[in-house]
Each structure stands twice: as C-alpha cells, then as structure tokens.
Amino acid sequence: FSTTRLLQAVSACHDWGMRPIIILPQKFLSSNHQHNVAEDVESLLALQTQHPPQLIQTPSYCNDDIPCLRMAIKEGGYVLSNDGFQDHIKSGFIDKTFAEEDYLNVVYRQIEIV
C-alpha cells in the first residue's frame, strides 16, 4: 500500500489538532510475501519510536478493525479509513451512528487526501 498517503493522513490529522494512532497488521511491515509489505517500512517504524507511539502493530492473523474501533469508542476518537466497516455494523459491533459520526472516510484524489 501507499505509505505516502498514510503519512499524508498523519500529517493532516496533526494539522487538525488530532493525535493520530495507526493500527496496522504486522504483515505490512514484515512478510514473506513482498506484495503485502508497505512501500516505506522505515518511515512507519519511525512512528512507532515516537513518544507517544503513533504506530501499533497487530498480529497478522487478527482482524485489525477490532482494536481500532475499540480504541476509538473507548477514547471518544475518530477512525480515518477507506473501510466502511459495514461488516461490523451488520454484526452489531458498532452502530450506524458511530459509522456516521465517528468515521472519517478517506477519498483519494491523485496523491492528496481530501
């Protein structure tokens, strides 16, 4: 995936006065399947060394949506994603109100996040 776009999103969140936390499956940082690995792993790992850390790795086998959504609900935060989380709405894990109010959809136009 595009590390550039993710880092642009982090920068935009900082500009909006937010403290972004990236929750990312470990497979995007290290994998036997090179097509899974992010473009710029070093930049992502640098986020993990900041205080407080801006990158949290999840095991590759778990659904990374769950800790992301739990953290947003617990902390009263927002989720910035291109995933509509329809599966979690259907399962009842989150309600439609959360999806409408606490979910910021990402729309890509060339390399800018709008």
N, C-alpha and C positions, 0 to 999 in steps of 0.2 A: 504494500500500500504506500501511498504518498506521505512520507514523513514531512515534507514541506507543508502540505495542507494542515496536518495535525499541529505543527509548530506555529503556523499562522493562526490557528484557532486558539492556541495557548496565549499567544501574544494579544489577540483581540480580547480574550477574557481578562487579561491583565489591564488592558486599556479601559475596560468597562468596570474596573474595580473589583473583579472577582478573583478568587484564589482557585485556579483550576487544578484538578487532580485527574490524571489519566489512569484509567484502569485498563490494562492490556494483557491479553494472554501471552504467556512466556514464549509460545511458538513464534510470535512475531519478532522476537529478539534473538532467538537461537533455535534452529530447526535443522533436521537432516534434509528437509525439503526446501531448497533455496527459494522457491517461488512463494513460500509463506513469510519469509523474512522481510522486515521493513527496509526501505531504501537506505536509511541513515541510522543505524542502530546506535552509534556512538552519541548522537545528539539526544536520543531518547534516554539512554543510560545516564547522561549528564543530568537529566531532570530528576532522576532517582537519587542523586547525591546532594541535591539542594536541601535546604532546611526551611520549612518542612518539605519532605519529598513530594514531587509533583507527578511521580510515576509509581504506580503499584502494579506489580506483576501478579497475575493469577495463573494457577496451573493450567496447562493447555487443555486438559480434559474437562474442565468445569465450564459452565455457562457464565461468561464474564458479565452478562447483563445483570445477573442477580446481585453481586456485590455493588455494582454501580448504582442500581436502583435503590437498594437498601440504604446505601450511604446518602443518596440524595433525599430520601424520605426522612431518615434519622436526623440529618443535619439541616433540613429545610433548603437544600440546594437545588440546582438545576442539572439536567442532563443535556449535553450538547452532542448530538449524534445524527447519523443518517439512517438509523434504525428506528422504525415507527413503533416498535415494541408491541405490535398487535398480538403476538403470541402471549405476552404477559397480561394484556388486557383481557383476552379471551379466557385465560386460566384464572383470572381474578387476583393475580399477584399485585397489579396496580389497577386503579380505576381510570375511567375515561377522563375524569377531572385532572388527575395527575398528568396524563398524556397531553391534555390541552393547556395546562398552566405551568408545568414544571419541566417541560420538554422543549428544548430549542432545536428545531430542525436545521440541518445544515444543507444549504443549497450551494453547489459549486458552479461558478462561472469562470471558466478558464482556470486561473490559479488563485482567485480571490474568493474568500468566504463572505457571503452576503447575509 
